[in-house]
Amino acid sequence: MGSLLDRILEWENIQRAMKRVCANKGSSGVDGMKVDELSLYMSDHWKEIEQAIRERRYKPQPVERVEIPKENGGVRKLGIPTVVDRTIQQAIAQVLSPIFEKQFSENSYGFRPGRNCEQAIVKLLEYFNDGSIWIVDIDLEKFFDTVPQDRLMSIINRTIHDGDTESLIRKYLQAGVMVKGEYEETLTGTPQGGNLSPLLSNIMLNELDKELEARGLKFTRYADDCVIVVGSSAAAKRVMYSITDWIERKLGLKVNAEKTCITKPTKLKYLGFGFWKDKEGNWRARPHEKSVTKFKRKLKQLCCRRWSVDMDYRLKKLNEVIRGWINYFALSDMKYAMQCVDEHLRTMMRVIIWKQWKVPSKRKWGLLKLGVPEWLANKTSQWGDHYIFVASKSCLKRAVSKEILTRRGLVSCLDYYMNQHALKLNRTAGCRTACPVV
């Protein structure tokens, strides 16, 4: 069987890791190497890389710091390793994941095989419908940047007992980061963006899961997003203060006192979802209003009239966003929201078409081709660049109908949602928390 490091460095395992890295694509690291250059480079240099790792001489390159704007005005700091280091991290994760997976909680849903956000939401609805509606929403402040590396390595050591593998993991934790061309040490944290970081975060927070289970508490956790549900306000206060104290003392993590709170389902935003109670008194899920607003904003960006791309490419990008967003929220209730988004999206598409036609003669030609009577086409074509008015109040609205846009290739948000929602319900048949269409 060989040592743990032998299994990590097996060429077959490395090849699987390379395929995963290439499939994920992603940006170059500090060395500028692209994923399509990885295969040739590894074929030429793997033997010397492997030897350096075995002799503990291998030194990972620093990660490239990228800052992603957040909704609240802050930034999320991501670290992009080089493609070679991403491959080695992925190879480590492929071997260690099955080992640690056996220890992980049933209530942990993030970055695990066969688990997803949808399952976390279904479990949370189960708790709510059982009467536990007081929520302790735990917010860990800058979790990925503040993980105590010594504590993390101590937890890892309890399971794998392999000095060579542990040494390699620590080197990745302490590889450093390049910020605007300047090197900075990383003596705490596990850079968000690396292939190994999701597994390391679950290993660290599994300690919290075990503590919550030992206390008999109901909870769901997705990565560092953890909510605990209890039956009363007094219990929620007691749990919030005691768990906050335990996290800071035992794990060395910082709990954000401003964002950690006690709330009810109607005020909770969890993994992009909001919650409401139907007429029968059952708790249900739907996309949070902030999630819907963000979705609309993205569609609006792709429908910008100043974006000079051909219609096929624009439709391709729109359809990618629509399918991706709806697939994520498909189990929840959002029929009315999708109707509204659909109507507004079709209006924006009519504006784009009207602008592309540009001059009255071309606009008349376009309207006639769509079956508009000549007298009406003559009148409408002279309305000029009053885009929204023409798109929503004129014969253009009837001419460029939903059917026309569908034939042109635009995915209907409502139709796609209804189809995906039905598929999700079939998969969750028999689950009393599944959400029927309303």
VMD Tcl script that draws the C-alpha trace (Angstrom):
set ca {
  {0.00 0.00 0.00}
  {2.91 2.37 0.72}
  {2.98 5.51 2.82}
  {0.41 8.31 2.55}
  {2.89 10.42 0.60}
  {3.47 7.54 -1.83}
  {-0.24 7.44 -2.58}
  {-0.33 11.21 -3.08}
  {2.64 11.16 -5.47}
  {1.51 8.19 -7.55}
  {1.51 9.24 -11.20}
  {-2.07 8.00 -11.62}
  {-3.22 10.24 -8.76}
  {-1.27 13.18 -10.19}
  {-2.88 12.64 -13.60}
  {-6.35 12.70 -12.03}
  {-5.42 15.91 -10.24}
  {-4.17 17.45 -13.50}
  {-7.45 16.63 -15.24}
  {-9.40 18.26 -12.41}
  {-7.25 21.40 -12.48}
  {-7.54 21.67 -16.26}
  {-11.32 21.13 -16.12}
  {-11.66 23.93 -13.57}
  {-9.60 26.22 -15.83}
  {-8.89 29.30 -13.73}
  {-6.29 32.03 -13.89}
  {-2.52 31.74 -13.89}
  {-0.54 32.06 -10.67}
  {2.55 34.16 -10.06}
  {4.58 32.24 -12.67}
  {2.11 33.00 -15.47}
  {1.71 29.35 -16.49}
  {-1.70 28.56 -18.00}
  {-3.65 25.34 -17.50}
  {-3.17 24.31 -21.15}
  {0.60 24.31 -20.54}
  {0.36 22.08 -17.46}
  {0.39 18.63 -19.09}
  {3.58 19.20 -21.07}
  {5.33 20.84 -18.13}
  {4.47 18.02 -15.73}
  {5.57 15.37 -18.25}
  {8.98 17.05 -18.47}
  {9.50 18.00 -14.81}
  {7.42 15.69 -12.61}
  {10.30 13.39 -11.66}
  {12.38 16.24 -10.25}
  {9.35 17.76 -8.50}
  {8.53 14.39 -6.94}
  {12.11 13.93 -5.75}
  {12.15 17.41 -4.21}
  {8.89 16.69 -2.34}
  {10.19 13.38 -0.98}
  {13.38 15.05 0.24}
  {11.37 17.95 1.72}
  {13.20 20.39 -0.56}
  {10.12 21.40 -2.55}
  {9.04 25.00 -1.96}
  {5.59 26.03 -3.20}
  {5.40 29.38 -4.92}
  {3.46 32.23 -3.25}
  {-0.18 32.60 -4.20}
  {-1.41 35.56 -6.25}
  {-3.71 37.79 -4.19}
  {-6.98 38.70 -5.89}
  {-9.65 40.81 -4.19}
  {-13.30 40.18 -5.09}
  {-15.77 42.97 -4.13}
  {-18.48 41.95 -1.66}
  {-22.05 43.24 -1.49}
  {-21.41 45.03 1.80}
  {-18.60 47.10 0.30}
  {-15.73 44.97 1.60}
  {-13.57 42.56 -0.36}
  {-13.06 38.80 -0.30}
  {-9.38 37.91 -0.49}
  {-8.65 34.98 -2.78}
  {-5.27 33.34 -3.28}
  {-4.52 31.83 -6.70}
  {-1.74 29.20 -6.55}
  {0.27 28.30 -9.64}
  {-1.21 25.51 -11.77}
  {1.55 23.13 -10.62}
  {0.81 23.84 -6.97}
  {-2.92 23.54 -7.63}
  {-2.22 20.08 -9.05}
  {-0.22 18.96 -6.02}
  {-2.84 20.39 -3.63}
  {-5.55 18.55 -5.56}
  {-3.53 15.32 -5.37}
  {-3.28 15.73 -1.57}
  {-7.01 16.42 -1.29}
  {-7.89 13.34 -3.37}
  {-6.07 11.07 -0.94}
  {-6.98 12.80 2.33}
  {-10.66 13.48 1.60}
  {-11.84 9.83 1.90}
  {-9.88 9.50 5.17}
  {-11.44 12.56 6.82}
  {-14.85 12.12 5.20}
  {-15.59 9.29 7.64}
  {-15.21 11.72 10.54}
  {-17.34 14.55 9.19}
  {-20.80 15.36 10.54}
  {-24.05 14.55 8.74}
  {-24.95 18.21 9.26}
  {-21.95 19.50 7.27}
  {-22.78 20.13 3.60}
  {-20.03 22.28 2.13}
  {-17.26 21.02 -0.20}
  {-18.09 17.36 0.31}
  {-18.85 14.67 -2.29}
  {-22.57 14.11 -2.81}
  {-23.52 17.11 -0.66}
  {-24.72 20.58 -1.60}
  {-26.46 23.77 -0.47}
  {-29.87 22.39 -1.37}
  {-29.55 19.60 1.20}
  {-28.58 22.13 3.87}
  {-31.72 24.17 3.12}
  {-33.95 21.07 3.20}
  {-32.50 20.09 6.59}
  {-33.02 23.62 7.92}
  {-36.67 23.58 6.78}
  {-37.06 20.26 8.57}
  {-35.90 21.89 11.81}
  {-38.23 24.87 11.34}
  {-41.25 22.67 10.63}
  {-40.47 20.66 13.78}
  {-40.94 23.87 15.79}
  {-37.33 24.98 16.30}
  {-37.53 28.54 14.97}
  {-35.05 30.44 17.14}
  {-31.84 30.73 15.17}
  {-28.29 31.45 16.27}
  {-26.53 32.71 13.13}
  {-22.77 32.31 13.73}
  {-20.46 34.54 11.68}
  {-16.76 33.71 11.78}
  {-14.73 36.83 11.08}
  {-12.38 36.39 8.08}
  {-12.28 32.66 8.72}
  {-9.94 31.63 5.89}
  {-7.47 34.38 6.84}
  {-7.41 33.64 10.58}
  {-7.23 29.85 10.94}
  {-4.49 29.08 13.51}
  {-2.13 26.87 11.53}
  {-0.61 25.10 14.55}
  {-4.04 24.04 15.81}
  {-5.06 22.92 12.34}
  {-1.90 20.83 11.92}
  {-2.43 19.32 15.36}
  {-5.94 18.21 14.35}
  {-4.60 16.74 11.08}
  {-1.85 14.89 12.95}
  {-4.41 13.11 15.14}
  {-5.66 11.30 12.03}
  {-2.88 10.83 9.48}
  {0.33 10.49 11.57}
  {2.50 11.13 8.49}
  {5.32 13.63 8.92}
  {6.12 13.96 5.20}
  {2.53 14.74 4.24}
  {2.09 17.11 7.17}
  {5.29 18.93 6.21}
  {4.01 19.39 2.66}
  {0.65 20.73 3.87}
  {2.34 23.19 6.22}
  {4.52 24.43 3.36}
  {1.38 25.27 1.41}
  {-0.08 27.06 4.41}
  {3.08 29.14 4.75}
  {3.83 29.66 1.05}
  {3.14 33.37 1.34}
  {1.18 35.71 -0.90}
  {2.10 38.28 -3.55}
  {0.18 41.53 -3.07}
  {0.77 44.07 -5.85}
  {4.19 42.56 -6.49}
  {5.22 42.52 -2.81}
  {5.72 39.26 -0.87}
  {3.84 38.82 2.42}
  {4.16 35.91 4.86}
  {1.13 33.76 5.69}
  {1.66 32.60 9.26}
  {-2.09 32.27 9.87}
  {-4.98 31.19 7.68}
  {-5.47 28.93 4.72}
  {-5.71 30.99 1.51}
  {-9.20 30.85 0.04}
  {-8.89 29.74 -3.57}
  {-6.48 26.83 -3.25}
  {-7.62 23.27 -4.02}
  {-6.71 22.14 -0.51}
  {-8.42 24.96 1.40}
  {-11.99 23.53 1.36}
  {-10.82 20.27 2.91}
  {-8.70 22.06 5.52}
  {-11.62 24.31 6.46}
  {-13.86 21.27 6.97}
  {-11.18 19.55 9.07}
  {-10.93 22.64 11.29}
  {-14.66 23.22 11.63}
  {-15.44 19.55 12.17}
  {-14.27 20.25 15.72}
  {-17.16 22.70 16.04}
  {-19.56 20.14 14.54}
  {-18.52 17.54 17.11}
  {-19.02 20.02 19.96}
  {-22.50 20.95 18.74}
  {-23.43 17.28 18.40}
  {-22.10 16.54 21.88}
  {-24.42 19.25 23.22}
  {-27.37 17.75 21.34}
  {-27.95 20.88 19.25}
  {-29.62 21.03 15.84}
  {-27.51 22.80 13.23}
  {-26.45 22.98 9.61}
  {-23.05 24.11 8.36}
  {-21.87 24.91 4.87}
  {-18.14 25.78 4.99}
  {-17.95 28.62 7.55}
  {-21.69 29.43 7.35}
  {-23.19 27.82 10.44}
  {-26.68 28.19 11.91}
  {-27.95 26.57 15.10}
  {-31.69 26.23 15.77}
  {-33.33 25.94 19.18}
  {-36.82 26.11 20.63}
  {-36.79 29.34 22.66}
  {-35.28 32.80 22.91}
  {-33.62 31.98 26.24}
  {-31.99 28.86 24.81}
  {-30.78 30.85 21.79}
  {-29.08 33.45 24.03}
  {-27.46 30.77 26.15}
  {-26.18 28.88 23.09}
  {-24.91 32.00 21.31}
  {-22.75 33.12 24.24}
  {-21.45 29.68 25.18}
  {-20.62 28.61 21.60}
  {-18.96 31.95 20.83}
  {-16.77 31.51 23.90}
  {-15.96 27.90 22.94}
  {-15.00 28.80 19.34}
  {-12.64 31.54 20.47}
  {-11.05 29.51 23.29}
  {-10.80 26.06 21.72}
  {-10.37 26.82 18.01}
  {-8.64 30.18 18.25}
  {-11.06 31.68 15.72}
  {-12.69 35.10 15.94}
  {-16.49 35.36 16.01}
  {-17.85 38.55 14.46}
  {-19.89 40.04 17.30}
  {-21.69 42.49 15.00}
  {-22.96 39.87 12.55}
  {-23.50 36.94 14.92}
  {-27.10 37.24 16.05}
  {-30.30 35.59 17.20}
  {-33.05 35.75 14.61}
  {-36.21 34.11 13.26}
  {-36.62 32.35 9.88}
  {-38.28 35.33 8.16}
  {-35.23 37.51 8.92}
  {-32.60 34.91 8.02}
  {-30.52 34.94 4.85}
  {-28.68 31.63 4.55}
  {-26.72 30.53 1.49}
  {-28.68 33.07 -0.57}
  {-32.09 31.77 0.56}
  {-34.86 33.43 2.55}
  {-37.72 31.70 4.39}
  {-41.47 32.20 4.75}
  {-44.53 30.43 6.15}
  {-47.39 29.38 3.85}
  {-51.12 29.39 4.62}
  {-50.94 25.86 5.98}
  {-48.29 26.94 8.49}
  {-45.36 25.20 6.80}
  {-41.99 26.88 6.45}
  {-40.78 27.16 2.87}
  {-37.67 28.49 1.10}
  {-37.25 30.99 -1.69}
  {-34.37 33.08 -3.04}
  {-33.66 35.97 -0.70}
  {-34.62 39.35 -2.14}
  {-30.94 40.33 -2.20}
  {-30.18 37.25 -4.30}
  {-32.93 38.16 -6.77}
  {-31.67 41.76 -6.94}
  {-28.15 40.53 -7.66}
  {-29.50 38.22 -10.40}
  {-31.39 41.10 -12.03}
  {-28.29 43.29 -11.86}
  {-26.21 40.65 -13.65}
  {-28.81 40.27 -16.40}
  {-28.94 44.05 -16.79}
  {-25.15 44.16 -17.24}
  {-25.39 41.56 -20.00}
  {-28.17 43.58 -21.69}
  {-26.20 46.84 -21.65}
  {-26.80 48.61 -25.00}
  {-23.22 49.88 -25.03}
  {-21.85 46.31 -25.00}
  {-21.08 45.78 -28.67}
  {-21.33 42.02 -29.17}
  {-23.35 39.97 -31.62}
  {-26.72 38.63 -30.52}
  {-25.63 34.98 -30.45}
  {-22.84 35.69 -27.96}
  {-25.10 37.87 -25.80}
  {-27.75 35.14 -25.69}
  {-25.10 32.55 -24.82}
  {-23.88 34.56 -21.80}
  {-27.46 35.34 -20.69}
  {-28.44 31.67 -20.87}
  {-25.37 30.64 -18.86}
  {-26.31 33.03 -16.05}
  {-30.01 32.09 -16.14}
  {-29.39 28.34 -16.04}
  {-26.72 28.58 -13.35}
  {-28.79 30.79 -11.05}
  {-32.01 28.81 -11.45}
  {-30.25 25.46 -11.01}
  {-28.98 26.69 -7.64}
  {-32.39 27.90 -6.40}
  {-34.59 25.39 -8.30}
  {-36.07 23.66 -5.25}
  {-37.39 26.90 -3.76}
  {-40.54 28.92 -4.47}
  {-39.91 31.61 -7.08}
  {-42.59 31.33 -9.77}
  {-43.76 34.93 -9.37}
  {-40.19 36.26 -9.16}
  {-39.28 34.47 -12.40}
  {-42.36 35.88 -14.13}
  {-41.23 39.40 -13.21}
  {-37.62 38.76 -14.25}
  {-38.79 37.26 -17.54}
  {-40.93 40.29 -18.40}
  {-38.14 42.74 -17.63}
  {-35.56 40.66 -19.51}
  {-37.75 40.57 -22.63}
  {-38.15 44.35 -22.40}
  {-34.37 44.76 -22.27}
  {-33.98 42.45 -25.28}
  {-36.50 44.51 -27.28}
  {-34.53 47.65 -26.43}
  {-31.37 46.00 -27.80}
  {-33.16 45.00 -31.02}
  {-34.65 48.49 -31.44}
  {-31.22 50.05 -31.01}
  {-29.66 47.62 -33.50}
  {-32.18 48.63 -36.14}
  {-30.97 52.26 -35.62}
  {-32.81 54.22 -38.36}
  {-36.56 54.53 -39.16}
  {-36.27 52.65 -42.46}
  {-34.58 49.66 -40.80}
  {-37.08 49.77 -37.92}
  {-39.98 49.75 -40.36}
  {-38.40 46.83 -42.23}
  {-37.99 44.89 -39.00}
  {-41.55 45.49 -37.85}
  {-42.97 44.50 -41.22}
  {-40.92 41.31 -41.19}
  {-42.45 40.48 -37.79}
  {-45.98 40.85 -39.19}
  {-46.86 44.36 -38.01}
  {-49.34 46.15 -40.35}
  {-47.68 48.73 -42.59}
  {-49.58 51.70 -41.20}
  {-48.55 50.78 -37.64}
  {-44.97 50.05 -38.68}
  {-44.77 53.49 -40.35}
  {-46.01 55.21 -37.21}
  {-43.89 53.24 -34.70}
  {-40.67 53.51 -36.71}
  {-40.77 57.32 -36.26}
  {-40.80 57.15 -32.46}
  {-37.02 57.47 -32.31}
  {-34.83 56.44 -29.41}
  {-37.45 56.37 -26.63}
  {-36.23 52.85 -25.97}
  {-38.16 51.79 -22.88}
  {-41.40 53.33 -24.09}
  {-41.17 51.62 -27.49}
  {-40.16 48.29 -25.93}
  {-42.96 48.22 -23.37}
  {-45.83 50.27 -24.89}
  {-45.67 49.89 -28.67}
  {-46.42 47.12 -31.16}
  {-42.79 46.03 -30.72}
  {-43.83 44.33 -27.47}
  {-46.33 42.12 -29.33}
  {-44.09 41.63 -32.37}
  {-40.98 40.55 -30.44}
  {-42.93 38.10 -28.31}
  {-41.76 35.45 -25.89}
  {-42.12 32.86 -28.66}
  {-39.96 34.89 -31.06}
  {-37.21 35.36 -28.46}
  {-37.38 31.66 -27.52}
  {-36.94 30.67 -31.16}
  {-34.01 33.09 -31.33}
  {-32.39 31.18 -28.47}
  {-33.23 33.04 -25.25}
  {-34.03 30.76 -22.30}
  {-37.24 31.70 -20.50}
  {-36.53 32.06 -16.76}
  {-40.04 30.91 -15.85}
  {-40.13 27.91 -18.19}
  {-36.66 26.75 -17.21}
  {-37.48 27.16 -13.52}
  {-40.72 25.17 -13.80}
  {-38.89 22.33 -15.54}
  {-35.98 22.25 -13.08}
  {-38.29 22.63 -10.09}
  {-40.30 19.59 -11.19}
  {-37.10 17.57 -11.57}
  {-35.94 18.59 -8.09}
  {-39.29 17.63 -6.57}
  {-39.12 14.22 -8.21}
  {-35.68 13.66 -6.65}
  {-36.95 14.68 -3.22}
  {-40.26 12.79 -3.47}
  {-41.49 11.78 -0.06}
  {-39.62 14.57 1.72}
  {-42.19 16.67 3.55}
  {-40.01 19.76 3.32}
  {-39.88 19.83 -0.47}
  {-41.50 22.96 -1.85}
  {-44.37 22.63 -4.34}
  {-44.91 25.29 -6.97}
  {-47.06 28.19 -5.78}
}
mol new
graphics top color blue
foreach p $ca { graphics top sphere $p radius 0.5 }
foreach p [lrange $ca 0 end-1] q [lrange $ca 1 end] { graphics top cylinder $p $q radius 0.2 }
display resetview
